[in-house]
């Protein structure tokens, strides 16, 4: 198997004050001359109760929804994966975005394609259910035809809703799984080791193969990255 390598983060002002106390002073003047009656005192106006200051509403922090379960394999599963394990993959619903790129632009193109799929999934309410994949469909010396694949729980809307991607399935069937540890720039060495393994085991592989990105490149140092590579033996 040959594959070229490529380089690959209130305040509210509280009003305080009292209403002014109103006092009306009144009385009747004396009508007779001797002796003048004592002037009547006007009753004092009752005090007005202060207007309560408005109370600022208490800001309530929104309750964050529970974190979604990770769709990536646990580290234990990645660490225990062997080089050349025979596995059987089951088809799952997925969003698929096809494209073509040069060998030199592989990693950047794949990252963008997967990011685009995640945007489409979020837009259409499709729940991601597994790590993203790239399926190499065919290649020449200069370019690669590929499918970017994002597993989802279901594809419930008409196909046009997911454009420019479309509904599809993850690769399925009997496969040999290999593990690449590290960044994309050292992938070529792993593919050389895969070729040697297939030769020793006398396995003839299909031209199409799949890379599954089981650690998030946005949150994982390059040296800790891990990629599952699936090779599909030809059937007679």
DODRENKE-123403 format. One record per residue (C-alpha): residue number from 1; x, y negated, z negated. Coordinates in nm, 2 decimals, always signed. Example, Ala and Ser with C-alpha at 12.3 -4.5 7.8 and 13.67 -1.06 7.14 Angstrom:
2
[r 1; [+1.23; +0.45; -0.78]]
[r 2; [+1.37; +0.11; -0.71]]
This chain:
236
[r 1; [+0.00; +0.00; +0.00]]
[r 2; [+0.14; -0.33; +0.09]]
[r 3; [+0.04; -0.67; -0.03]]
[r 4; [+0.23; -0.99; -0.02]]
[r 5; [+0.29; -1.19; -0.33]]
[r 6; [+0.19; -1.55; -0.40]]
[r 7; [+0.23; -1.82; -0.67]]
[r 8; [-0.03; -1.84; -0.87]]
[r 9; [-0.64; -2.58; -1.81]]
[r 10; [-2.73; -4.55; -3.78]]
[r 11; [-2.65; -4.69; -3.84]]
[r 12; [-2.97; -4.90; -3.89]]
[r 13; [-2.93; -5.23; -4.08]]
[r 14; [-3.12; -5.20; -4.40]]
[r 15; [-3.35; -5.50; -4.45]]
[r 16; [-3.36; -5.62; -4.81]]
[r 17; [-3.56; -5.91; -4.94]]
[r 18; [-3.86; -6.01; -5.14]]
[r 19; [-4.16; -6.20; -5.02]]
[r 20; [-4.15; -6.55; -5.17]]
[r 21; [-4.37; -6.57; -5.48]]
[r 22; [-4.66; -6.80; -5.40]]
[r 23; [-4.79; -7.02; -5.67]]
[r 24; [-5.09; -7.24; -5.62]]
[r 25; [-5.12; -7.53; -5.87]]
[r 26; [-5.47; -7.67; -5.90]]
[r 27; [-5.69; -7.84; -6.15]]
[r 28; [-5.96; -8.08; -6.18]]
[r 29; [-5.90; -8.44; -6.28]]
[r 30; [-6.09; -8.57; -6.58]]
[r 31; [-6.42; -8.75; -6.50]]
[r 32; [-6.47; -8.94; -6.83]]
[r 33; [-6.24; -9.19; -6.98]]
[r 34; [-6.23; -9.11; -7.36]]
[r 35; [-6.10; -8.86; -7.44]]
[r 36; [-5.96; -8.70; -7.14]]
[r 37; [-6.01; -8.33; -7.13]]
[r 38; [-5.70; -8.13; -7.12]]
[r 39; [-5.61; -8.05; -6.77]]
[r 40; [-5.66; -7.69; -6.68]]
[r 41; [-5.36; -7.49; -6.58]]
[r 42; [-5.40; -7.31; -6.25]]
[r 43; [-5.34; -6.95; -6.30]]
[r 44; [-5.02; -6.83; -6.16]]
[r 45; [-5.04; -6.63; -5.84]]
[r 46; [-4.97; -6.26; -5.90]]
[r 47; [-4.63; -6.16; -5.79]]
[r 48; [-4.62; -5.99; -5.45]]
[r 49; [-4.46; -5.65; -5.45]]
[r 50; [-4.14; -5.64; -5.23]]
[r 51; [-4.17; -5.48; -4.89]]
[r 52; [-3.98; -5.16; -4.89]]
[r 53; [-3.69; -5.16; -4.66]]
[r 54; [-3.72; -4.92; -4.37]]
[r 55; [-3.53; -4.60; -4.42]]
[r 56; [-3.30; -4.49; -4.14]]
[r 57; [-3.39; -4.15; -4.00]]
[r 58; [-3.15; -3.89; -4.10]]
[r 59; [-2.95; -3.77; -3.80]]
[r 60; [-2.98; -3.40; -3.75]]
[r 61; [-2.70; -3.21; -3.59]]
[r 62; [-2.83; -2.99; -3.31]]
[r 63; [-2.81; -2.62; -3.39]]
[r 64; [-2.56; -2.46; -3.15]]
[r 65; [-2.69; -2.15; -2.98]]
[r 66; [-2.52; -1.83; -3.08]]
[r 67; [-2.20; -1.76; -2.88]]
[r 68; [-2.25; -1.52; -2.60]]
[r 69; [-2.08; -1.19; -2.62]]
[r 70; [-1.76; -1.17; -2.43]]
[r 71; [-1.79; -1.00; -2.09]]
[r 72; [-1.42; -0.92; -2.09]]
[r 73; [-1.28; -0.58; -2.22]]
[r 74; [-1.14; -0.58; -2.57]]
[r 75; [-0.77; -0.60; -2.60]]
[r 76; [-0.76; -0.24; -2.72]]
[r 77; [-0.90; -0.12; -2.39]]
[r 78; [-0.66; -0.32; -2.19]]
[r 79; [-0.36; -0.22; -2.40]]
[r 80; [-0.45; +0.15; -2.37]]
[r 81; [-0.52; +0.15; -2.00]]
[r 82; [-0.27; +0.37; -1.82]]
[r 83; [-0.10; +0.32; -1.48]]
[r 84; [-0.29; +0.55; -1.24]]
[r 85; [-0.60; +0.64; -1.45]]
[r 86; [-0.87; +0.81; -1.25]]
[r 87; [-1.20; +0.63; -1.31]]
[r 88; [-1.55; +0.62; -1.16]]
[r 89; [-1.70; +0.28; -1.11]]
[r 90; [-2.08; +0.23; -1.12]]
[r 91; [-2.24; -0.03; -0.90]]
[r 92; [-2.38; -0.33; -1.08]]
[r 93; [-2.56; -0.64; -0.96]]
[r 94; [-2.33; -0.92; -0.86]]
[r 95; [-2.30; -1.25; -0.67]]
[r 96; [-2.06; -1.23; -0.38]]
[r 97; [-1.88; -1.50; -0.20]]
[r 98; [-1.69; -1.41; +0.12]]
[r 99; [-1.39; -1.60; +0.25]]
[r 100; [-1.06; -1.60; +0.43]]
[r 101; [-0.73; -1.74; +0.31]]
[r 102; [-0.36; -1.73; +0.38]]
[r 103; [-0.12; -1.52; +0.17]]
[r 104; [+0.05; -1.83; +0.03]]
[r 105; [-0.29; -1.97; -0.09]]
[r 106; [-0.42; -1.65; -0.25]]
[r 107; [-0.43; -1.75; -0.62]]
[r 108; [-0.56; -2.10; -0.58]]
[r 109; [-0.83; -1.98; -0.34]]
[r 110; [-0.94; -1.69; -0.56]]
[r 111; [-0.95; -1.92; -0.87]]
[r 112; [-1.17; -2.17; -0.68]]
[r 113; [-1.40; -1.90; -0.54]]
[r 114; [-1.46; -1.75; -0.89]]
[r 115; [-1.52; -2.10; -1.03]]
[r 116; [-1.77; -2.16; -0.76]]
[r 117; [-1.95; -1.84; -0.84]]
[r 118; [-1.97; -1.93; -1.21]]
[r 119; [-2.13; -2.26; -1.11]]
[r 120; [-2.39; -2.09; -0.89]]
[r 121; [-2.47; -1.84; -1.17]]
[r 122; [-2.52; -2.12; -1.42]]
[r 123; [-2.73; -2.32; -1.18]]
[r 124; [-2.96; -2.02; -1.10]]
[r 125; [-2.97; -1.88; -1.45]]
[r 126; [-2.78; -1.56; -1.37]]
[r 127; [-2.61; -1.42; -1.68]]
[r 128; [-2.26; -1.31; -1.62]]
[r 129; [-2.21; -0.95; -1.73]]
[r 130; [-1.84; -0.86; -1.65]]
[r 131; [-1.50; -0.99; -1.54]]
[r 132; [-1.47; -1.15; -1.20]]
[r 133; [-1.32; -0.95; -0.91]]
[r 134; [-1.16; -1.00; -0.58]]
[r 135; [-1.20; -0.73; -0.31]]
[r 136; [-0.95; -0.74; -0.03]]
[r 137; [-1.14; -0.65; +0.28]]
[r 138; [-0.88; -0.67; +0.55]]
[r 139; [-0.55; -0.85; +0.61]]
[r 140; [-0.30; -0.95; +0.87]]
[r 141; [+0.05; -1.09; +0.84]]
[r 142; [-0.09; -1.44; +0.80]]
[r 143; [-0.44; -1.41; +0.64]]
[r 144; [-0.66; -1.22; +0.41]]
[r 145; [-1.04; -1.16; +0.43]]
[r 146; [-1.18; -1.12; +0.08]]
[r 147; [-1.50; -1.10; -0.13]]
[r 148; [-1.51; -1.29; -0.46]]
[r 149; [-1.74; -1.09; -0.69]]
[r 150; [-1.91; -1.20; -1.01]]
[r 151; [-2.11; -0.93; -1.20]]
[r 152; [-2.44; -1.05; -1.33]]
[r 153; [-2.72; -0.89; -1.53]]
[r 154; [-2.97; -0.93; -1.24]]
[r 155; [-3.02; -1.12; -0.92]]
[r 156; [-3.38; -1.22; -0.96]]
[r 157; [-3.42; -1.50; -0.70]]
[r 158; [-3.43; -1.49; -0.32]]
[r 159; [-3.09; -1.46; -0.16]]
[r 160; [-3.10; -1.82; -0.03]]
[r 161; [-3.11; -1.96; -0.39]]
[r 162; [-2.75; -1.84; -0.44]]
[r 163; [-2.60; -2.00; -0.12]]
[r 164; [-2.33; -2.02; -0.03]]
[r 165; [-2.29; -1.69; -0.22]]
[r 166; [-2.53; -1.40; -0.19]]
[r 167; [-2.66; -1.11; -0.38]]
[r 168; [-2.46; -0.79; -0.38]]
[r 169; [-2.30; -0.52; -0.59]]
[r 170; [-1.97; -0.45; -0.76]]
[r 171; [-1.75; -0.19; -0.59]]
[r 172; [-1.85; +0.16; -0.69]]
[r 173; [-1.72; +0.52; -0.66]]
[r 174; [-1.41; +0.72; -0.76]]
[r 175; [-1.10; +0.51; -0.79]]
[r 176; [-0.75; +0.51; -0.93]]
[r 177; [-0.69; +0.22; -1.17]]
[r 178; [-0.36; +0.05; -1.23]]
[r 179; [-0.27; -0.24; -1.46]]
[r 180; [-0.07; -0.54; -1.38]]
[r 181; [+0.06; -0.74; -1.68]]
[r 182; [+0.18; -1.09; -1.63]]
[r 183; [+0.12; -1.37; -1.38]]
[r 184; [+0.02; -1.35; -1.02]]
[r 185; [+0.37; -1.43; -0.90]]
[r 186; [+0.50; -1.09; -1.01]]
[r 187; [+0.21; -0.90; -0.86]]
[r 188; [+0.41; -0.78; -0.56]]
[r 189; [+0.63; -0.56; -0.78]]
[r 190; [+0.33; -0.39; -0.93]]
[r 191; [+0.20; -0.32; -0.58]]
[r 192; [+0.53; -0.16; -0.49]]
[r 193; [+0.49; +0.07; -0.79]]
[r 194; [+0.14; +0.15; -0.69]]
[r 195; [+0.26; +0.25; -0.35]]
[r 196; [+0.52; +0.48; -0.50]]
[r 197; [+0.26; +0.64; -0.73]]
[r 198; [+0.02; +0.71; -0.44]]
[r 199; [+0.31; +0.86; -0.24]]
[r 200; [+0.41; +1.09; -0.52]]
[r 201; [+0.05; +1.20; -0.58]]
[r 202; [-0.01; +1.23; -0.20]]
[r 203; [-0.31; +1.00; -0.22]]
[r 204; [-0.42; +0.82; +0.09]]
[r 205; [-0.60; +0.50; +0.00]]
[r 206; [-0.86; +0.29; +0.17]]
[r 207; [-0.74; -0.03; +0.30]]
[r 208; [-0.98; -0.23; +0.08]]
[r 209; [-0.87; -0.26; -0.29]]
[r 210; [-1.00; -0.46; -0.58]]
[r 211; [-0.84; -0.68; -0.84]]
[r 212; [-1.04; -0.73; -1.17]]
[r 213; [-0.93; -1.02; -1.39]]
[r 214; [-0.98; -0.88; -1.74]]
[r 215; [-0.83; -1.18; -1.92]]
[r 216; [-0.94; -1.53; -1.87]]
[r 217; [-0.66; -1.73; -1.70]]
[r 218; [-0.79; -2.05; -1.84]]
[r 219; [-0.74; -1.93; -2.20]]
[r 220; [-0.45; -1.69; -2.17]]
[r 221; [-0.08; -1.76; -2.13]]
[r 222; [+0.05; -1.63; -1.80]]
[r 223; [+0.28; -1.38; -1.97]]
[r 224; [-0.02; -1.23; -2.14]]
[r 225; [-0.24; -1.20; -1.84]]
[r 226; [-0.38; -0.86; -1.73]]
[r 227; [-0.53; -0.75; -1.41]]
[r 228; [-0.69; -0.41; -1.33]]
[r 229; [-0.62; -0.30; -0.97]]
[r 230; [-0.85; -0.03; -0.82]]
[r 231; [-0.75; +0.18; -0.53]]
[r 232; [-1.01; +0.40; -0.36]]
[r 233; [-0.88; +0.73; -0.22]]
[r 234; [-1.00; +0.82; +0.13]]
[r 235; [-1.25; +1.10; +0.14]]
[r 236; [-1.21; +1.37; +0.40]]
